[in-house]
């Protein structure tokens, strides 16, 4: 046998593409060449494979070895092709029968001792294999639980190259298969959900948070230090419904590419991501040298991204959020390809009223110059804030609030959120939407969803006076529909629309 074939997967972004791995043995001095646009890690595969085969007492052909990763025009990144290349080479040398591996997908890195090591991105690789019609995939045992999340494909966990060869030889001779290595069981981690009842006072902010959770609306809070902005933001994920199976796989695939899967493997709760205010553009949006990695906006996909001390972020980083806020995706351009990551998240912004944080109330102790205050809040550009549905001004917690009754718990509010989500999902299902925040303004302003003129007269007047843009008008309509869903109304009335306008203007009705 001089030509060996098997399959692997090239992961680009969070999507994969099936790769045909071909190994050819030809007369000549011993040399091992890998072609097909491999990166530096992939080019080093021959050294790892030779050492692994030697330590597993496997013979590689002592001639010229040429490995091609097809399609050759697709960049191949990382060490995840090691196992597939080794199998193809062993087929070309006659150690493994060709028919056993020709349609099997192999992913994994080889250690010098022959162990098959875990790699990032196994979940999107297996998803791509299923989409391409593969029926069997061989993965490192450490990635087996992750791969097993994907239905309709047989997952074969391996811990060493030698064990995999013995398995194929047993299949060829129709002998009992060796005992598979034990697969680590996923750990069920039940973390404590921050309770909304812990928030003291701030009834308006609690109400605004409930509306934001019910409709999937973005939220901005401006208030002095200690007002509870961070506490409130941290409690938003607990109000959101669990992810569906499809959404959970999508979110887990992003964390798989980053090599940051939690112990329980499947992420079925909305993630909460809070990047530091000094984070760079690639850290927030995605990018990096070499392999393109998802940024914070993609890690927050289907969840919440919280920007605390928002004006401290770089202006260009904040402005870069506008694309994902509108489209739900972020695109990272490279010389050879544009990588698209999902980034449909709820944005929560928090800011002090000025750099010193004391510019509030009648007895203001602010030491900031007026121009400095304007420059500080001006870092949150108008186009960015125009995309934020709920904008709230918070005041300090008062002494009277400390003596007041304890507020509703997360569980109580979450039950109303689930009910409101159910109502809007049923209403928008015929036109392909699930949440009020996703519905285009053109739909809300047309029949049969257009609200009567006497209901929207306040909004219409605000738009005539230049207080609202068309985008702001549409976002007020979305929030009004959410308030109506929380109230159990068939459609919003004048009160709900005015409440939505108040939430947009920085106040809320409790």
N, C-alpha and C positions, 0 to 999 in steps of 0.2 A: 504493500500500500504506500503510495507516495503523496496522496492528497487527503487531508483530514478536514472535516467540517463540523462546526457546531454553531451555537448562537449565544449572543450576549445582548446587552441593552446599553445604549448611550443615553445618559440623562442630561438634558439641557433645560435649565430652569427647573420646573417641577414636572416636566413631561419627558417621556422616553421614546426612543425609536429603536426598533429591532436592528441588530448588527449581525451580519454573517461573518463568522470567524473562519478563515481558511488557512491551512498550514500545508506548505509544499516542501517536500524533501527532494533535493536535486544534487547531482555529483558536484564535488568541489570541496574546498577546505572548510572545516567547521566554522560556521558563522550563523548568527541568529539575528534576523532583520524583521522589524515590525513596521509595516507601512499602513497608510490610510489615515493620515493626519492625527497621529498620537501626540499627546502632550508629553512633558518631561517625565511624569510619573509612569505613563504608559510605555514610554520608550525604555524604561529601566526594567520592564517585566522580564526580559530574557535572563537577566542576572538572578532575579528571584526564582524564576522557574527552574533554572539549572540547579541552584542550590537546593530547592525544595525536592526536586526529583532525586537528586543524589542522596539526600537524607531520608527519603522514603524508599530507597533501593529500587528506583525505577530507571530504566535505560532510555535516554533520549537518542535519536538518530545522530550519529557523529558525522554528519555531512552538512551541506548548506541548507539552512532552514529559513524559509520566507513565509512570514505571516501577514495576511492582508485582512484589514478590518473594513468591511464593505457595508454601506456605501463609502467610498474613499474620500468623498468631498465633505463628509460630516465630521466635525472635530470630535475626537475621542479624548475624554478627560478622566484622570484618576487611575487608581490601581485596581478598579473593579473588574477589569478585563483579564486579570492574571489567570483565574481559574479556567475561563473559556479558552484562552490561548494554550494553556498547558494541556487541556483535554484534546484540542485539535492537533497539537504536536504529537501526543501519545497515539492518537488515531493514525496519523501519518506514519508512525513507526510500527504499527501493528499491535501495540499493547492493548488498545481498546477497539472493539468492533465498531465500524462506522455507523451501522444502522441504529445502534443504541443511543447515539448522541446527536444525530444529524438535525433533529427538530427540538432538542432539549435546550433550554436557556440556562446558561451558567453565569453566575455573578459572584464575585468574592476576590479578596486579596490573599496572596500567598505569603506566609512567613518563610524564612530561610529553612526552618525545620519541617516545612511541609504543612503546617497548620493553615486552615482557612479562616481568615480574620474578617471581622465585621467591617462593613463599609457604609457610608451614608447613602441615602437615596434608594434603598432596596424597595420600599413601598411603591414609589412611582415607577421603578423598573419592572416590578411584577405586574402592575396595572397596565403598563405598555405591552408586556408580553401577552397578557390576556387579550388586549385589543387586537394584537397581531395574529391571534389564533393559536398561540402556544398552549400546550396541555400539561407541560411539566417544567418546573424550574428548580435548579439546584442553588441553594443559598447557604451562607455561613450559619452555623447553628445559633450564633448569637443574634442573627437577624430573622430566625425562623418564625418567632411569634408575630413579628411585624409583617412578614410575607403571608402568613396564614390569615390575615385580615381580608385578603382578596379571595373572592369565591371563584369557582369554575376553573381552578388550576391545581395540580398536584404539587405540593411543596416538599422537596427532598432536602433535609438539613444535613450538612456534612461538617466534620471538624478537622479533616485532614485530606490532603491529596491522595495519600495511600489508601485511606478508607474508601474514597470514591472509586478508585481504580478497582479495589477488591469487590465493590458492589457491582460494577459493570462486568467484571469477569465472572461473577456468580450468575448474573443474568444471562451471559452468553452461554454458560455451561448448564443453565437451568438448574442451578443448585439453590438451596435456601439462602436468602439474603442475610448479610451480617446484621446484627442488632444495631438499629440507628442510635446515634448519640442522644442523650437526654436533652430535651428542649426546655430552657428556663420558662417557668410559668409566669404569665403577666401578673404583676402585683396590683391588687385593687387598693388604690390610694383614695381615701375619703378625707379630703381636707376640710377645715372649718371655713364655712362661708361667712364673710363679714356680715353682721346683722345691721340692717337699717335702723333698728331700734336703738342702736348705740349712739346715733346722731342726736345731739341735744339741740332742741329748738329747730330753727331753719325749716319751718313748715313749707314756705314757698319753694325752697330748694328741693325738698323731698317730693313735692308735687311735680316740679319740673323734671326730676329724675324719673318719676313714674311715667310721665308722658313720653320722655325720650326712650325709655325702655319699651313701652307699648308699641310705638310706631317705628322704632329704629332710627330716631332722629339724632343728629349731632347736637352737642351741648357745649356752651361756653359759660364759665363762671368767673366773674370778677369780684374780688372781695379782699379784705385785709387778712394778714396772717392770723391763723387760729380760728377763722370763721368756719372751717370744716370742709373746705373744697376738696382736699385729698380724700378725706373719709367718705364723702359722698361719691366721688368718682370710683373708689375701690369697691363700692357696693353695687355698682351697675351690673357687673357680670352675674351676680347672684339673682338679679331680677329677670334675666333673660332665659328663655326656654332652652332645654338641652338641644344639642345639634342632632339633626337627622343622621342616619347612617352615611348617606352620600356626602353630607357636609363634613362629618367627622373624618372620613377618609381623605377629603380634600385638605383639611387642616393638618391632619397627621402627616400627609405627604410633604407638606412644606417643612415641618419640623424634622422629618426624616432626611430631607436634603441637607439640612443644617447639622445633622448628627446630634440632635437635641431632643430625642424622644423621651418622654417621662417613663417611669417604671411600669405604669399601667398600659403602655404602648398606644392604645386608641384614645385619642383626645376627643371626648364627647361633650365637653363643656366649652362655652365660648371663652377663648383665651383673653388674658388681660396683659397688655404690653405697655410699659412706661419707660421709654428711652430717656437717657440723661440729656439735660439741655445742651450739653457740649457735643452731642452726637453729630457725626459727619453726614454728608449727603448719602454716601453708600450705605452707612449704617441704618439710616432711616428709610431710604427709598429702595436700596438694593444695588449691587454691583460688586466692586472689588477687583483686584488683579487676578488674572487666571480664570478660575471657575467663577461664574457669576452666581452670587448668593442672594437669597431673599433678604430684604431689609425688614425693619420694624413694621412697616405698613402691611407686609405680607404675613409676618408672624401674628399680626392682629386680625388676620382674615377671619370673618364670621364672628369676631369678638369686639373688643374695645381697645382703642389706643388712647392713652392718657398722656397729654403733654402738660406736665406741671411746670409752673413758672414759664409759661409759653413765650413771653417776650424775650426771654433769655436765649431762645433758639436762634440760630442764624436765619436771616430773612429769606435767603434762597432755599433753605430747607423747608420753611413754612410754606413758601409759595409752591414748592414742588408737590405739596399735598393736594393741590387743586385737581390734578388729573385723576388720581384714584378716588377722590371724593365724588367726582362726576361719573366716572366710567366703571369704577369697581375693579380696575386693573392698573398695573404700573408697568411701563415698558422701559427696559434698560438696553440702550443701543451699544453694540459692539461693531468692530470693523467687518466681521464676517456674518453677523446675525443680530437680530433684535429679539431679546428674551422678554417674554411677557409673564408676569407673576400675578396671581389673583390678589386683590387688595380691597375687598368689600368689608369695611369695618365701621364701627361707630366711633367718631372722634369726640373726645372730651378735652376741652381746653380750660386751663385754670391760670389766672393771672392776678397779681396784686394791682391795686389802682395806680401805683407809682413805684419807682425803684425802692423807696424806703418802706412802702407799704402802709403808711400812716395817713394817707389822703382820704379820710372818710369822716362823716359826722360833723357836727357843729364845732366841736373843739378839736379840729384837725391839728395834729402835731407834725404835719408833713414839712420836711426841710428841702424838698426838691423844687428846683426852679420850674416855672410853668412850661418852658420849652423842653426841659428834660422829661417832664411828665408826658407831654405830647409825643415826643420821640419814642418814649418807652412803649406806650400803647400803640403807637403807629407801626411798630414792627409786625403787629397782626394786621395785615393789609385788608383793605375793604373787600376785594374779591374773595379773600379767604373767609372773612366773617359773613359775607353774603351767602356762603354755602352752609352756614351753621343755623339750623332751624330754631333752636332754643337758646336764648342769650339772657343770662341771669346776673343781676347785681345783688351781691350778698352783703349783709351787715354783720358786725360782731355778735357773738352769742351774749345775750343779756342775763343779768342775775335772775330775772323773772323766769327765764327759760329753764334754769337749773331746778327751780321748784315746780315746774310744770309736769304734766303727766308724760309717761314714757310713750314714744311714738310707736306706730305699727311696725311689726317685724318684717324682715325680708320675705318670709313665707307668705304673709298676708298680702303684701303688695304684689308679689310674683304671681299669685293666683289671679288677681285682676289683670295683670299683664298677659298671662296665657289666654284668658278669656277674650281680651281685646284683640290679640294676635289671631285667634281663631276666627273672629268675626271678619277681620280684614282679609285674611287668607281666603275665606269663602267668597267674599265679595269680589276680589280681584282675580281669582283663579281663572275665570273665562278669558281674561286678557293677558294672562301669563305673569302676574305679579303676586307677591306674598305679603308685602308690608306697605303701609301708606307712604313711607319715605322713598319707595322705589317707583311710585306711579308718576309718569311725566305730567308736568303742568298742563300740557295740551289736552290730556285726557280729562283732568279735573275741571277744565274750563269748557268742556264740550258735553253735549247730551249723551247719556242721561245723567251725568254726574255734576253738571253745572248747577251751582247753588243759585237760588233766587236773588234778585238784585237787592231786596230789602234785607237779606241776610248778610250780604257782602258789602253793604254800603260804607261801612267803616274802612274796609280794605280799599275800596275804590277811591274814597276820598284821600287816603294816605298816599295812594299811588299818584293821584292828580297833583298833590302837593310836593311830589318828589321825595317823600319819606320812604318809599318802597320801590325797589326795582321790580321788574317782571319776575326775576328769579325769587326775590323775597316774597312777592305776592303768592307765587306758586307754593313756596315752602310754608307760608301761613295757612294755605288751604290744606296742605298735607297734615299739619299739626292739628288743624280744626277737625279733620276726619278722625284723627287719633283720639282727641278729647271726646268726640261723639261716641267712639267705640268704647271708651272707658265708662261713659255715661249710659251705655246701652241704647243709644239713639240710632234710628235707621239712617239718618244723615245729620250733619251738624246744623245747628240753628244759629241765631244771631249771637247768643251768649258764648257758644263754643268758638265762633269765629273771632269774637273780641278777646276771649281768653288767649287764643293763638296769637293774636296781634300783640297782646300784653307780654306773652312769653318771648316774642321776637324783639320787643322793645326793652326787655330787661327786667320785667316784673311778672309775677305769677299770682293767680288766685288760688288760695288754699281750699 
